[in-house]
Amino acid sequence: MELLAGIISGIISGTGMGGGTILIFLLTFLMGVEQHTAQATNLIFFIPTSIVAIIVNLKNKNIDLKLAITISIFGIIGAIIGANISIYMDVNLLKKCFGIFLIAVTINEIYSIIKLYKKDKKEDNKNIKK
């Protein structure tokens, strides 16, 4: 099961879509790992998968280095704050926060798909009128 979880999460991480989110779900839901442990394990998983994704994307010139450095500096500060907060959080509250995060991501993705669909439909209507 660990092999499958790693492969699935790695593929999703490589595409930049948040393989860690899938990994946390697989660890907690399918493998029965406690939420704090799953989230901490995800952090270790994130290091090598990120390095590989960075190398590939640098090679393909897909990274804005100035933007990436700025975001990384503030991300490190946020990670320190978040890690210290999560250590003291009740497991049930942490699960609820993670669930709310997943719902927010889902709503955003659905909204993006609807927006893209409407844009494509509008462009199709313009092309038909020509």
C-alpha positions in Angstrom: 0.0 0.0 0.0 2.9 2.4 0.8 4.3 1.8 -2.7 1.0 2.7 -4.4 0.5 5.8 -2.1 4.0 7.0 -3.0 3.6 6.5 -6.7 0.2 8.2 -6.9 1.3 11.1 -4.7 4.5 11.5 -6.7 2.8 11.6 -10.0 0.4 14.3 -8.7 3.2 16.2 -7.1 5.2 16.2 -10.3 2.3 17.9 -12.1 2.2 20.6 -9.5 -1.3 19.8 -8.3 -0.5 19.0 -4.6 0.4 15.3 -4.3 0.7 15.9 -0.6 -3.0 16.5 -0.3 -3.6 13.1 -1.8 -0.8 11.5 0.3 -2.4 12.8 3.5 -5.8 11.4 2.5 -4.3 8.0 1.6 -2.3 7.8 4.8 -5.2 8.8 7.1 -8.2 7.2 5.3 -6.7 4.1 3.8 -3.8 3.3 6.0 -5.1 4.5 9.4 -2.2 6.9 10.1 -2.9 9.6 12.7 -3.5 13.1 11.2 -0.4 14.8 12.8 1.8 11.9 11.6 0.3 12.0 8.1 0.9 15.7 7.8 4.4 15.5 9.1 5.2 12.5 6.8 3.9 14.6 3.9 6.5 17.3 4.7 9.3 14.7 4.4 7.7 13.4 1.2 7.6 16.9 -0.2 11.4 17.5 -0.1 12.6 15.0 -2.7 9.5 15.2 -4.9 9.9 19.0 -5.0 13.6 18.9 -5.8 12.9 16.6 -8.8 10.0 18.8 -10.0 12.2 21.9 -9.6 15.0 20.4 -11.7 12.6 19.4 -14.5 10.8 22.8 -14.5 14.1 24.8 -14.4 15.3 22.7 -17.3 12.1 23.6 -19.2 12.3 27.3 -18.1 8.9 27.2 -16.4 10.0 28.9 -13.2 10.1 32.7 -12.5 13.1 32.6 -10.1 12.5 36.1 -8.7 8.9 35.3 -7.8 9.8 31.8 -6.6 12.5 33.2 -4.2 10.2 35.8 -2.8 7.4 33.3 -2.3 9.8 30.8 -0.7 11.1 33.3 1.8 7.7 34.1 3.1 6.6 30.5 2.7 9.4 29.5 5.1 8.1 32.0 7.7 4.6 30.7 7.2 5.7 27.1 7.6 7.4 27.8 10.9 4.3 29.5 12.2 2.0 26.8 10.8 4.1 23.9 12.2 4.2 25.4 15.6 0.4 26.0 15.6 -0.4 22.4 14.4 1.7 20.8 17.1 -0.6 22.1 19.7 -3.9 21.6 17.8 -6.3 18.9 18.7 -6.3 16.0 16.1 -10.1 16.5 15.4 -9.6 20.2 14.9 -6.7 19.5 12.6 -8.8 17.1 10.6 -11.6 19.7 10.3 -9.1 22.4 9.1 -7.7 20.0 6.5 -11.3 19.1 5.4 -12.2 22.8 5.1 -9.0 23.3 3.0 -10.0 20.5 0.7 -13.5 21.9 0.3 -12.1 25.4 -0.5 -9.7 23.9 -3.1 -12.6 21.9 -4.6 -14.9 25.0 -4.8 -12.0 26.9 -6.4 -11.5 24.2 -9.0 -15.2 23.9 -9.8 -15.4 27.7 -10.2 -12.4 27.7 -12.5 -13.9 25.0 -14.7 -17.2 26.8 -14.9 -15.4 30.1 -15.7 -13.4 28.4 -18.5 -16.5 26.7 -19.8 -18.4 30.0 -20.0 -15.4 31.6 -21.7 -15.1 28.8 -24.3 -18.9 29.0 -24.9 -18.7 32.8 -25.4 -15.8 32.3 -27.9 -17.7 29.6 -29.8 -20.7 31.9 -30.1 -18.4 34.7 -31.5 -17.0 32.3 -34.1 -20.5 31.1 -35.1 -21.6 34.7 -35.7 -18.6 35.3 -38.0 
